[in-house]
């Protein structure tokens, strides 16, 4: 049955160009209702799908960002650690540099002390200043420093390199100057050495040896406790070693005589002198002129009677003299 108020079919009039006829399209009523619903559903579907897609994209983006953030954090951490490492390295280097500088300073002080020692005890001709002492002034710089800021690291590293260069230059100087200093020290050591080894006269002509002999005055066998060295009256008599004059006297038998006490316990005795040139209590250096050769006391002609006493025993001087 067809309902008059609700027709099942509907007519759509399509108006086109003015010179063209109106087109009539017969459509059923359900179709007219279905089309907007389908369209609506399609649009809703599209919106939902777009929304899902965008959510997906956002979550992917978030994921990517999170990863990148993690990577970035890792890089920052690495960098911070690297900076910390560098800082500690620079601090350590600075510490080493400081320690080296201090060592250099001590070496310099030691050398200065050595120089003072040489000046005090060495012979006058050896008292020239050491060229190496000039660099002690350059040790004034290079105080303590600690890396705090990243920006300072490069500067500190440069300072440290400069310090090491300076130290290297100082070491070169020391290498150059030390042999001369040591040579002087050796000379000084010799001059203050307590071992009697310096030949006490100009002449080396022995007229009497250590040991038993016929006494020149009595003609009888007697023990000769030293050596006799011939010479001219007035010839210099040298101290056989450094020491302290403990006797500078005149004696009927020994004539004018000197006894020197040496630091290592030995004594050297000088007899028949013409003139004594040191006084009791005076400190003498090895090789120093202490008297003039003579013919005083129990002597048959100009000579030096020389003895070495070890403890309370007379020993053969020739086993000590050079
Ligand atoms: Zn004698």
Boltz pocket constraint, residues with backbone or C-beta under 6 A from the ligand:
constraints:
  - pocket:
      binder: B
      contacts: [[A, 208], [A, 224], [A, 226], [A, 227], [A, 228], [A, 304], [A, 305], [A, 306]]
      max_distance: 6.0
